[in-house]
C-alpha cells in the first residue's frame, strides 16, 4: 500500500442512508515525510472512460477449507476508470492508466466522474490492480492547489514545506448561503508558535500558505483575520487546537475562517425546565425542508444547546424535525419559540458577529409515558465485568437507561409501544479467575439475564427485576 506520509488526512466520517454501509477514514497525525517512494503511483489525470468489471470469484478450495459459504453476491463489484495522465509524480511512464475502485460505499471506494481531472493516490491490491479510495488523498484537481507544489518539489527532490494548506472563509456545514462557495483568503498573515520557536508566513492570492523548516514541537496556529472571524476548522467547535509537528514533516493542514455569530438556548418542557435530552437543527430560512437534515445540535445534562460560527442571515430552529416518537424527549416537532407549524415560526435574524443566547423552544403536548425501574440481581453475587442494559422498542426510539445506583436503572417508556428490556455482563476472566483460583475451568465471556417484556401502557408495573445466572465455568 502506498505510504501516506506525503500528507496527513483530516478525519472523514460519511453518514449515508440506512441500508448502505458507512466508511470511516482514520485521522493521521503529522508524521515524518517519506516523500514519493519507488512503488508509489501518484499523478494528475483526466477520466476518459468508466466501466463496471466483475471481481475475481473466491477460490472454491479456499472457501471450503475455511468453511465459507461465499457466493457471487458476496463479491464487491469493481469499477475501472481509464485515466489520461496529465502530470506524473511517481509511477510508470505511460500516457494512460487503469485505476479501480470498489463499487459500493462501504469499502471507501472513490467515485470519479468522466471528463473531470483528479489528483490520484493509489494502492496496489489483488492481481496487480491499482485502487483509489476516499481515504488516501485522492481528490479533484482544483482541491489540490496547496498540495500540487509540494508534490512537484518531492518529484524534483527539492525542499518541501513542513506545514502547508489553504485558508478559506467558510460557514459551518449546511449553513452556507446558497451559491456561496468557500472563498480562499489572500494575503493573510499567519503564525506558528511553540514555546521555543516562531514561524511566520502569509497566504498567497489563492489562499495557499506554506511553513518551511519547522522544528519539532507543539504549535499554536494563528492568523490576522478580518474582524468578527475566528480561525478554526468548519467541523470543530471553538478555535483551533494546538498541533504537534515532528522534525521533517510535510503536513497538509487546511483551515477556515468562520464567523463569530452564536445561537444558544434550551428546549423547555411544560414545567419550564430544560429537557434532559433533546436534539435541535438549524437551517438557513430559505433552505428548510422537513425531509432534509440541518446543522444538528444536542442538549444534554447542561440543559443547553449551542450553535457557534453562525454567519449573518435568517435562520429557522426546530426541535424533533422528523417528528419521531422518542421516549427520551417525548414531544412532537416544535419550531422556535414553541409552535408546531413552520409558517408560525419566528425567523431568527443575526447580524455579523451577533449572538442570540436565549433561543428557547417551549414544547408541549407530550406523548403519554410512564417510568419503570429495572433492578439487576445476580444469583451468586456480581462477578467482575462490564454490565450493559437496554430497552428495545417495538416502535419509535429506544429509551435511554438512567443509572440510579448500583444495578438500578430507570427507563421512560411510551405508552403506545412495547419493550423488551435485557441486560448482559461481559466478564473479566482475569479478575474472575483470581476468585476461583482453586478451580480449574474456563470462564464464560458473557452472562445474560433473562429478558423481560414490558407493555408501555401497563402503568401499574413500576419495577421489574432481571436476574443473572451464576458465572458457571466449564470444568476442564
C-alpha positions in Angstrom: 0.0 0.0 0.0 1.2 3.5 -0.8 3.0 5.2 2.1 0.9 8.1 3.1 3.4 10.3 4.9 3.1 12.7 1.9 0.2 14.2 3.8 -1.9 13.6 6.8 -5.6 13.4 6.2 -8.3 15.0 8.2 -10.8 12.7 9.7 -13.7 11.8 7.4 -17.0 10.3 8.6 -19.5 9.6 5.9 -23.1 9.4 7.1 -25.2 7.6 4.5 -28.8 6.4 4.3 -29.9 3.3 6.1 -29.1 0.1 4.2 -25.8 1.4 2.9 -22.6 0.8 4.7 -20.7 3.7 6.1 -17.0 4.4 5.6 -14.8 6.0 8.2 -11.3 7.2 7.5 -9.0 7.4 10.5 -7.2 10.7 11.3 -3.4 10.5 10.7 -1.3 12.8 13.0 1.5 14.7 11.4 4.4 12.3 10.7 7.9 12.3 9.2 7.7 13.0 5.5 8.6 10.0 3.4 8.1 11.7 0.1 7.5 9.8 -3.1 8.6 6.1 -2.9 9.7 3.8 -5.7 6.5 1.8 -5.7 4.1 4.8 -5.4 1.8 5.7 -8.3 0.7 9.3 -8.0 -0.5 11.5 -10.8 -2.9 14.2 -12.1 -5.2 12.7 -14.6 -8.5 13.1 -16.5 -11.1 10.3 -16.5 -11.6 9.1 -20.1 -13.7 6.0 -19.6 -15.8 4.3 -16.8 -16.6 0.6 -16.9 -18.0 -1.9 -14.4 -16.0 -5.1 -14.2 -16.5 -8.4 -12.3 -14.4 -9.0 -9.2 -12.5 -12.3 -9.1 -14.6 -15.0 -7.5 -13.3 -16.5 -4.3 -11.2 -19.6 -4.7 -13.5 -22.7 -4.2 -10.9 -24.8 -2.4 -10.0 -21.9 0.0 -13.7 -21.3 0.7 -14.3 -24.9 1.5 -11.2 -25.1 3.8 -12.4 -22.0 5.6 -16.0 -23.3 5.9 -17.1 -20.3 3.8 -20.4 -20.0 2.1 -19.3 -17.2 -0.2 -21.3 -16.7 -3.4 -21.2 -14.4 -6.3 -23.5 -11.9 -4.4 -20.8 -11.6 -1.7 -18.2 -10.2 -4.1 -17.9 -6.5 -4.1 -18.3 -5.1 -7.7 -15.5 -3.1 -9.1 -15.4 -0.1 -11.4 -12.5 0.5 -13.8 -11.6 4.1 -14.5 -9.4 4.8 -17.5 -7.2 7.9 -16.9 -5.2 10.1 -19.3 -2.1 11.0 -17.3 -1.7 14.8 -17.4 1.2 15.1 -14.9 3.1 12.2 -13.3 4.7 12.4 -9.8 5.5 8.8 -9.3 4.8 5.6 -11.2 5.2 4.1 -14.6 5.9 6.1 -17.8 2.6 5.8 -19.5 0.2 8.1 -21.2 -2.9 6.2 -19.8 -3.6 4.1 -16.8 -6.4 2.0 -15.3 -7.5 2.7 -11.7 -10.0 0.5 -9.9 -12.4 1.3 -7.0 -15.0 -0.7 -5.1 -18.5 -0.4 -6.4 -20.2 0.3 -3.0 -19.6 3.0 -0.5 -18.8 0.6 2.4 -15.3 -0.1 1.1 -14.4 3.6 0.9 -14.3 3.4 -2.9 -13.7 6.7 -4.7 -16.3 7.7 -7.3 -14.7 9.5 -10.2 -16.6 11.4 -12.9 -15.9 11.0 -16.6 -14.2 14.1 -18.0 -13.1 15.5 -14.6 -9.5 15.9 -13.6 -8.1 14.5 -10.3 -5.0 14.1 -8.2 -4.8 10.4 -7.7 -3.0 8.4 -5.0 -3.2 4.6 -5.4 -2.6 1.4 -3.5 -1.9 -1.9 -5.1 -4.0 -4.9 -4.2 -5.1 -8.2 -5.8 -3.9 -9.2 -9.3 -1.7 -6.1 -9.5 -4.6 -3.7 -9.9 -4.2 -0.2 -8.7 -7.0 1.1 -6.4 -8.1 4.5 -5.2 -10.1 5.2 -2.0 -11.6 8.3 -0.3 -9.1 7.9 2.5 -5.7 8.2 0.8 -5.6 11.7 -0.5 -7.3 11.4 -3.9 -9.3 14.5 -4.8 -10.5 16.8 -7.6 -7.5 18.6 -9.0 -8.9 22.1 -8.1 -8.8 21.0 -4.4 -5.1 20.4 -4.7 -3.8 23.9 -5.0 -1.7 23.6 -1.9 -0.7 20.0 -2.4 0.5 20.2 -6.0 3.5 22.5 -5.4 4.7 20.1 -2.7 4.3 17.0 -5.0 6.3 18.8 -7.7 9.0 19.6 -5.1 9.1 16.0 -4.0 9.5 14.8 -7.6 12.4 17.1 -8.1 14.0 16.3 -4.7 13.6 19.9 -3.6 12.7 21.3 -0.3 9.2 20.5 0.9 7.1 22.6 3.2 6.7 21.3 6.8 3.1 22.6 7.1 1.0 23.8 4.2 -2.6 24.2 3.2 -5.4 26.6 2.2 -7.1 29.3 4.4 -10.7 29.8 3.4 -13.6 31.9 4.5 -16.3 29.3 5.4 -19.5 28.6 7.1 -20.5 25.6 9.3 -21.7 22.5 7.4 -25.2 23.0 5.9 -25.3 26.7 6.8 -23.5 28.3 3.8 -25.7 30.7 1.9 -26.9 29.5 -1.5 -24.4 29.7 -4.3 -21.7 30.9 -1.9 -18.7 28.6 -2.1 -15.8 28.7 0.4 -13.6 31.6 -0.6 -9.8 31.5 -0.3 -8.5 34.4 1.8 -5.5 36.0 0.2 -2.7 38.0 1.8 -3.4 37.0 5.4 -0.5 36.9 7.9 -0.2 33.5 9.7 2.0 32.4 12.6 3.1 29.1 14.1 4.2 29.4 17.7 5.7 27.0 20.2 7.4 27.6 23.5 10.7 27.7 21.7 10.1 28.8 18.1 8.2 31.3 16.0 7.4 31.0 12.3 5.5 33.4 10.1 4.2 33.4 6.6 1.3 34.8 4.5 -1.3 33.3 2.2 -0.9 33.9 -1.5 -3.5 35.2 -3.9 -5.2 31.8 -3.9 -5.2 31.4 -0.1 -2.3 28.9 -0.1 0.3 29.1 2.6 3.5 27.2 3.5 5.7 27.0 6.5 9.2 25.6 5.9 11.8 24.1 8.2 9.5 23.9 11.2 11.2 22.2 14.2 9.6 19.5 16.3 7.2 20.9 18.9 3.6 21.7 19.9 2.4 24.7 17.9 -0.4 27.2 18.1 -1.7 28.4 14.7 -2.9 31.9 14.4 -4.0 34.4 11.7 -4.5 38.1 11.4 -8.1 37.7 10.2 -10.7 40.4 9.4 -13.0 41.5 12.2 -15.6 39.1 13.6 -14.0 35.9 12.3 -12.2 33.0 14.1 -9.5 30.6 12.8 -10.8 27.0 13.1 -12.0 24.0 11.1 -15.6 24.1 10.0 -16.4 20.8 11.8 -14.8 21.9 15.1 -16.5 23.9 17.9 -14.4 26.8 19.1 -10.9 27.7 18.0 -8.1 25.6 16.6 -6.4 23.2 19.0 -2.6 23.1 19.1 -0.9 20.7 16.7 2.2 18.6 17.3 4.7 18.7 14.5 7.7 16.3 14.3 11.0 17.1 12.6 10.9 16.5 8.8 7.1 16.7 8.5 5.1 17.6 5.4 1.7 18.1 6.9 -1.3 19.3 4.9 -3.5 21.4 7.2 -6.4 23.3 5.6 -8.0 25.8 7.9 -11.1 28.0 7.9 -12.0 31.5 8.9 -15.6 31.3 10.3 -18.0 34.0 11.6 -18.4 34.6 15.3 -22.2 34.6 15.4 -23.8 32.2 18.0 -27.2 30.8 18.8 -27.7 29.2 22.3 -30.8 28.1 24.1 -32.8 25.4 25.8 -35.6 23.1 24.9 -38.0 23.6 27.8 -40.7 21.1 28.9 -44.2 22.1 30.0 -42.7 22.6 33.5 -40.4 25.3 32.1 -37.4 23.1 32.9 -34.8 22.0 30.2 -35.3 18.5 28.9 -32.6 16.1 29.8 -32.1 15.0 26.2 -33.1 17.0 23.1 -31.9 17.4 19.5 -32.4 20.6 17.5 -31.5 21.5 14.0 -30.6 24.9 12.5 -31.3 26.0 8.9 -31.0 28.9 6.6 -34.6 30.1 6.5 -34.8 29.9 2.7 -33.5 26.3 2.7 -35.6 24.5 5.3 -37.1 21.2 4.3 -38.6 18.8 6.8 -37.2 15.9 4.7 -33.6 17.1 4.8 -31.2 17.4 7.8 -29.9 20.7 9.1 -26.9 21.6 11.3 -27.5 19.3 14.3 -27.2 20.4 17.9 -27.6 18.5 21.2 -28.9 19.4 24.6 -27.7 17.2 27.4 -27.1 17.4 31.1 -26.1 21.1 30.9 -29.6 21.9 29.7 -28.5 24.0 26.7 -27.8 23.6 23.0 -25.4 25.8 21.1 -24.5 26.6 17.5 -21.3 28.7 17.0 -19.7 30.2 14.0 -23.1 31.3 12.6 -22.9 33.9 9.9 -25.2 36.8 9.3 -28.6 35.9 7.8 -32.1 34.5 8.6 -32.5 31.1 10.3 -35.1 28.5 11.4 -34.6 26.5 14.5 -36.6 23.2 15.1 -36.8 20.5 17.7 -37.5 16.9 16.6 -37.7 17.8 12.9 -38.6 14.2 11.9 -41.4 14.1 14.4 -40.1 10.8 15.8 -41.6 9.2 18.9 -38.7 9.4 21.3 -39.3 8.5 25.0 -36.1 10.3 25.9 -37.7 13.6 24.8 -41.4 12.7 24.2 -42.7 15.7 22.4 -43.7 16.3 18.8 -41.9 18.6 16.3 -41.7 22.2 17.6 -40.3 25.3 15.9 -38.8 28.2 17.7 -40.1 29.6 20.0 -42.8 27.0 20.6 -45.1 26.4 17.6 -45.9 23.3 15.6 -46.1 24.7 12.1 -43.3 26.1 10.1 -45.3 29.1 8.9 -45.8 30.1 12.5 -42.1 30.0 13.4 -40.2 33.1 14.5 -37.3 33.5 12.0 -34.1 34.3 13.7 -32.1 37.2 12.2 -28.4 37.5 13.0 -26.1 40.4 12.1 -22.4 39.7 11.5 -20.9 38.5 14.9 -24.3 38.8 16.7 -25.1 36.3 19.5 -28.6 35.1 20.5 -28.1 33.4 23.8 -31.7 32.7 24.9 -33.3 31.0 21.9 -35.5 28.8 24.0 -38.0 26.4 22.5 -41.1 25.6 24.6 -42.5 22.1 23.9 -46.0 20.9 24.9 -48.5 18.1 24.1 -46.1 15.4 25.0 -46.7 11.7 24.1 -48.0 9.7 27.1 -45.2 8.0 29.0 -44.5 6.2 32.3 -41.4 5.3 34.1 -40.2 1.9 35.1 -37.3 0.8 37.3 -35.1 -2.1 36.4 -33.3 -3.9 39.2 -30.4 -6.2 38.4 -29.7 -9.3 40.5 -27.0 -12.0 40.5 -27.6 -15.5 41.9 -24.1 -15.8 43.4 -23.1 -12.2 43.8 -21.9 -10.0 41.0 -18.8 -11.2 39.2 -16.3 -8.6 37.9 -17.1 -7.3 34.5 -19.0 -4.6 32.5 -22.8 -4.5 32.6 -25.0 -3.3 29.7 -28.7 -2.8 30.0 -31.1 -1.8 27.2 -34.8 -1.5 26.3 -35.7 -2.3 22.7 -38.9 -0.6 21.5 -41.5 -2.1 19.1 -41.9 1.3 17.6 -40.3 4.7 18.0 -36.9 5.2 19.5 -35.3 3.1 22.3 -35.3 4.7 25.7 -32.1 5.7 27.4 -31.1 3.9 30.6 -30.7 6.3 33.6 -28.4 4.8 36.2 -29.8 5.4 39.7 -27.4 3.3 41.7 -25.5 0.0 41.7 -27.6 -2.3 39.5 -30.6 0.1 39.4 -31.8 1.9 36.3 -34.8 3.9 35.2 -36.4 4.0 31.8 -39.1 6.3 30.4 -41.5 4.3 28.2 -44.0 5.4 25.6 -47.4 4.1 26.5 -48.0 3.4 22.8 -45.1 0.9 22.5 -44.0 -2.5 23.7 -40.5 -3.1 25.1 -38.0 -5.9 25.7 -35.6 -5.0 28.5 -32.4 -7.0 28.5 -29.1 -7.0 30.3 -25.8 -8.7 29.9 -22.4 -8.6 31.5 -19.1 -9.0 29.7 -16.9 -10.7 32.3 -13.4 -10.0 33.2 -11.8 -13.5 33.1 -8.6 -12.4 34.7 -10.2 -11.0 37.8 -12.8 -13.7 38.0 -10.1 -16.5 37.8 -8.4 -15.0 40.8 -11.6 -15.5 42.8 -11.7 -19.2 41.6 -8.1 -20.0 41.9 -8.8 -23.4 43.4 -11.0 -24.4 40.4 -9.7 -25.4 37.0 -12.2 -24.2 34.5 -12.9 -21.9 31.5 -14.7 -18.7 32.4 -17.5 -17.7 30.0 -17.0 -14.4 28.2 -20.5 -13.2 28.9 -23.6 -13.9 31.0 -27.1 -12.8 30.1 -30.1 -12.1 32.3 -33.5 -13.4 31.2 -35.1 -10.5 29.3 -38.4 -9.0 30.4 -41.3 -8.0 28.1 -43.0 -4.7 29.2 -46.1 -3.1 27.8 -45.7 0.7 27.8 -49.4 1.0 28.5 -49.1 -1.0 31.8 -48.8 1.9 34.1 -49.3 -0.2 37.2 -46.0 -2.0 36.7 -43.4 0.3 38.2 -40.5 -2.1 38.7 -39.0 -5.3 37.2 -36.1 -7.5 38.2 -33.6 -9.0 35.8 -31.6 -11.9 37.3 -28.2 -13.1 36.0 -27.3 -16.7 36.3 -24.1 -17.9 38.0 -21.0 -17.3 36.1 -20.5 -21.0 35.9 -17.3 -22.3 34.4 -16.8 -25.4 32.3 -14.7 -28.0 34.1 -11.6 -28.8 32.2 
